[in-house]
Amino acid sequence: MLHLRLIVPAARTDEVVRLVEGTVGTTHLVVMPGVARDPVGDVVMCDVAREAGDELIGALRGLGIDEQGSIGVENLDLVLSARAERAEEEAPGDSADAVLWEELTEATSEESTFSVTYVSFLAVATMLAAVGVMLDNAILIVGAMAVGPEFGPLAGISTALVQRAPRLALRSLQALIGGFLLAMVLTAGFAWLLDALGQFSYEMIEADRPNTSFIWKPDPLSFVVAFLAGIAGTLSLTSAKSGALIGVAISVTTVPAAANAAVAFSYGEYSQMWGSTAQLLANLGGIVVAGTATLLLQKYLWAVRRRRAGRTGHPSGGR
């Protein structure tokens, strides 16, 4: 379930309370008049089934509570209450299928910021992958994939397309393109440095490298894998099963492809550079297409379920 803590102008409290009471899947309603100081107002708290959360939050924003007061949302891992169980039963749909669009937009926005931390993680991941491709070491490649933070802006682009949020789209594109360009430039310099120190050599980039040669030899399966990973990653975000993101991270060769492109460029191996770049673009494109399609399908299926629930006449209120 979700716990909502609202700061509401006193003149709007009765209206908000009626909204909460009229929303299927809500319970544990608490009203504390006059306790809020910044902003001044009443505090209204309630618990709501996750599958009813997006509807309630959207209605609260429609009343302007986010502008006149505040809307705080927490995930409750454990609620021992017969009333909560009844509220979850009455709310249409399953909690695992519910998408909290405000939460998703906020999460992807935070993960899509072109920050020092984001670039640092991406650059370190790309350098790790560079060592992996030069040594033909699959373990280092997998480790570099897990470190890379690029799924955040990719999910941000998909969310922005579905939610029609141009600011989020621009922010995500800046983080994705700027992050990879800067990481690849730093990795090219890293390769030159290791070459000067005698750790990298032209013979290493020319070698067959059977364990990692797929990185600069894209094929139709590259897009297929990225598409499937994009579905899994999007589902992990919308269902709050973040552990699945690790599996997504180590299944797509975005970071290794960027690393090999940078190293190949530093040695003038342009055929490998272009092959790696094609692999990178195929993976990025596959994830965005899959993420957007998954969110659109989830939005459609949830709307259909809500309409069916309305026709069958669910009871209003879970208290």
C-alpha positions in Angstrom: 0.0 0.0 0.0 0.9 3.7 -0.2 0.8 6.2 2.6 -0.2 9.8 1.6 0.6 12.8 3.8 -1.1 15.9 2.6 -0.8 19.5 3.7 -4.1 21.2 2.8 -5.3 24.8 3.1 -8.0 24.7 5.8 -10.6 25.9 3.3 -10.0 22.9 1.1 -9.8 20.2 3.8 -13.5 19.1 3.5 -13.2 18.8 -0.2 -10.0 16.7 0.1 -11.6 14.5 2.7 -14.6 13.8 0.5 -12.3 12.9 -2.3 -10.3 10.5 -0.2 -13.5 8.9 1.2 -15.0 8.6 -2.3 -11.9 6.8 -3.7 -12.1 3.0 -3.8 -9.1 1.5 -2.0 -8.5 4.1 0.6 -8.4 3.6 4.4 -6.9 4.8 7.7 -8.0 8.4 7.1 -6.6 10.9 9.6 -7.3 14.7 9.8 -5.2 17.0 12.0 -6.6 20.5 11.8 -4.2 23.4 12.0 -1.0 21.5 12.7 0.9 22.5 9.5 3.1 25.6 9.7 4.9 25.8 6.4 2.7 26.0 4.5 0.0 26.8 6.9 -2.9 24.3 6.8 -4.3 21.0 8.0 -2.6 17.7 7.7 -4.6 14.9 6.1 -3.2 11.4 6.0 -4.5 8.1 4.5 -3.4 4.8 3.2 -4.4 3.8 -0.3 -4.0 0.6 -2.4 -1.3 1.0 -5.0 -3.7 0.2 -7.8 -5.8 3.2 -6.7 -2.9 5.5 -5.9 -2.5 7.1 -9.4 -6.1 8.0 -9.6 -6.1 9.6 -6.2 -2.9 11.5 -6.7 -4.1 12.8 -10.1 -7.3 14.0 -8.5 -5.4 15.8 -5.7 -3.2 17.5 -8.2 -6.3 18.4 -10.1 -7.5 20.2 -7.0 -4.2 22.1 -6.9 -3.0 20.6 -3.6 0.5 20.2 -4.9 0.6 24.0 -5.5 -1.3 25.2 -2.5 0.1 22.6 0.0 2.0 19.4 -0.5 1.5 15.7 -1.5 3.9 13.2 0.1 3.8 9.6 -0.9 5.5 6.6 0.8 5.6 2.9 0.0 4.4 0.8 2.9 6.2 -2.5 3.0 4.1 -4.0 5.8 0.6 -3.0 6.9 -1.2 -5.3 9.4 -4.8 -4.2 9.2 -8.1 -5.9 8.2 -9.3 -2.6 6.8 -6.2 -2.3 4.6 -6.7 -5.8 3.3 -10.3 -5.0 2.5 -9.3 -1.8 0.7 -6.8 -3.7 -1.5 -9.5 -6.2 -2.3 -12.0 -3.5 -3.3 -9.5 -1.6 -5.5 -9.7 -2.8 -9.1 -6.7 -4.5 -10.6 -3.5 -5.8 -9.1 -0.9 -3.7 -7.2 1.9 -5.3 -9.3 0.3 -4.0 -12.5 -0.4 -0.5 -11.3 1.8 2.3 -12.6 2.2 5.4 -10.5 2.9 7.9 -13.3 3.9 10.7 -11.0 6.4 8.4 -9.2 7.8 7.2 -12.5 8.2 10.7 -13.9 10.0 11.8 -10.7 12.2 8.8 -10.5 13.3 9.0 -14.2 13.8 12.7 -13.9 16.2 12.2 -11.0 18.1 9.5 -12.8 18.3 11.6 -16.0 20.3 14.5 -14.5 23.6 15.3 -16.3 25.5 15.5 -13.0 29.1 14.9 -11.9 28.0 11.6 -10.3 26.2 10.4 -13.4 29.1 11.1 -15.7 31.6 9.6 -13.2 29.7 6.3 -13.1 29.4 6.2 -16.9 33.1 7.1 -17.4 34.3 4.6 -14.9 32.0 1.9 -16.4 33.3 2.7 -19.9 37.0 2.6 -18.8 36.3 -0.8 -17.1 34.8 -2.0 -20.3 37.8 -0.7 -22.3 40.1 -2.9 -20.2 37.7 -5.8 -20.7 37.6 -5.6 -24.4 41.4 -5.2 -24.7 42.0 -8.2 -22.5 39.0 -10.1 -24.0 37.8 -10.6 -20.5 34.0 -11.2 -20.3 34.0 -10.8 -16.5 35.2 -7.3 -16.7 32.6 -6.6 -19.4 29.8 -7.8 -17.2 31.1 -5.7 -14.3 31.2 -2.6 -16.5 27.6 -3.2 -17.6 26.4 -3.4 -14.1 28.1 -0.1 -13.2 26.7 1.9 -16.1 23.8 4.3 -15.2 22.5 4.8 -18.7 19.2 3.1 -18.2 17.9 6.1 -16.2 17.9 8.6 -19.1 16.7 5.8 -21.5 13.7 5.2 -19.2 13.3 9.0 -19.0 13.0 9.3 -22.7 10.3 6.6 -22.9 8.4 8.1 -20.0 8.6 11.6 -21.6 7.2 10.3 -24.9 4.3 8.6 -23.2 3.5 11.4 -20.8 4.2 14.1 -23.3 6.8 15.8 -21.1 9.2 17.7 -23.3 11.3 18.9 -20.4 12.0 15.4 -19.2 12.7 14.3 -22.8 15.3 17.1 -23.2 16.9 16.5 -19.9 17.2 12.7 -20.6 18.6 13.3 -24.1 21.2 15.7 -22.6 22.2 13.2 -20.0 22.4 10.3 -22.5 24.2 12.0 -25.4 26.4 14.3 -23.3 27.2 11.5 -20.9 28.3 9.0 -23.5 30.3 11.6 -25.5 32.2 12.7 -22.4 32.7 9.1 -21.2 34.0 8.1 -24.7 36.4 11.1 -24.8 37.7 10.3 -21.4 38.1 6.6 -22.3 40.0 7.5 -25.5 42.4 9.5 -23.3 42.5 6.6 -20.9 43.5 4.2 -23.7 46.3 6.6 -24.9 47.6 6.8 -21.3 47.7 3.0 -20.9 49.3 2.7 -24.3 52.1 5.1 -23.2 52.5 3.0 -20.0 52.8 -0.2 -22.1 49.6 -1.7 -20.8 47.6 -1.4 -24.1 49.0 -2.0 -27.6 47.9 -2.0 -31.2 48.3 -5.8 -31.3 45.6 -6.1 -28.6 43.0 -4.2 -30.6 43.8 -6.2 -33.7 43.5 -9.6 -31.9 40.6 -11.9 -32.6 39.1 -11.5 -29.1 36.5 -14.3 -29.4 34.9 -13.5 -26.1 34.1 -9.9 -26.9 34.1 -9.6 -30.7 30.3 -9.4 -30.7 30.6 -5.9 -29.3 31.6 -4.4 -32.7 29.7 -6.9 -34.8 26.0 -6.0 -34.5 23.4 -8.2 -35.9 19.5 -8.3 -35.7 19.8 -10.1 -32.4 21.5 -7.1 -30.9 18.2 -5.1 -31.3 16.1 -8.1 -30.1 18.1 -8.4 -26.9 18.0 -4.7 -26.3 14.2 -4.7 -26.9 13.6 -7.5 -24.5 15.9 -5.8 -21.9 13.9 -2.6 -22.4 10.7 -4.4 -21.6 12.2 -6.0 -18.4 13.7 -2.7 -17.3 10.5 -0.8 -17.7 8.5 -3.4 -15.9 11.0 -3.3 -13.0 10.6 0.4 -12.7 6.8 0.5 -12.9 6.3 -2.5 -10.5 9.0 -1.3 -8.0 11.0 -4.5 -8.6 14.3 -2.7 -8.9 16.4 -5.8 -8.5 15.6 -6.8 -12.1 17.5 -3.7 -13.3 20.8 -5.5 -12.6 19.8 -8.3 -15.0 18.9 -5.6 -17.6 22.2 -3.8 -17.1 24.3 -6.9 -17.8 22.3 -8.0 -20.8 22.8 -5.0 -23.1 26.2 -3.9 -24.5 25.8 -0.2 -24.5 28.8 0.6 -22.3 31.1 -2.0 -23.8 30.2 -0.8 -27.3 31.0 2.8 -26.3 34.3 1.7 -24.8 35.3 -0.3 -27.8 34.4 2.6 -30.1 36.6 5.0 -28.0 39.6 2.6 -27.9 39.3 1.8 -31.6 39.2 5.5 -32.4 42.3 6.0 -30.3 44.2 3.4 -32.5 42.7 4.5 -35.8 40.7 1.3 -36.2 37.7 2.9 -37.7 36.0 -0.2 -38.9 35.7 -1.4 -35.3 34.7 2.1 -34.2 31.8 2.3 -36.6 30.8 -1.3 -35.8 30.8 -0.5 -32.1 28.9 2.7 -32.7 26.2 0.8 -34.7 26.0 -1.7 -31.8 25.6 1.2 -29.3 22.8 2.9 -31.4 21.0 -0.4 -31.9 20.9 -1.1 -28.2 19.9 2.4 -27.2 17.2 2.5 -29.8 15.9 -1.0 -28.9 15.6 0.0 -25.2 13.7 3.2 -25.9 11.3 1.6 -28.4 10.6 -1.3 -26.0 10.2 1.1 -23.0 7.8 3.3 -24.8 5.8 0.4 -26.1 5.6 -1.2 -22.7 4.4 2.0 -21.0 1.8 2.6 -23.7 0.5 -0.9 -23.4 0.4 -0.7 -19.6 -1.5 2.6 -19.8 -4.0 1.1 -22.2 -4.6 -2.1 -20.3 -5.0 -0.2 -17.0 -7.5 2.2 -18.6 -9.5 -0.8 -19.9 -9.4 -2.5 -16.5 -10.6 0.7 -14.8 -13.5 1.1 -17.3 -14.6 -2.5 -16.7 -14.4 -2.0 -13.0 -16.6 1.1 -13.3 -19.2 -0.9 -15.2 -19.3 -3.7 -12.7 -19.8 -1.1 -9.9 -17.1 -1.4 -7.2 -18.0 -0.1 -3.8 -16.7 3.3 -3.0 -14.6 3.2 0.1 -12.5 0.7 2.0 -12.8 2.0 5.6 
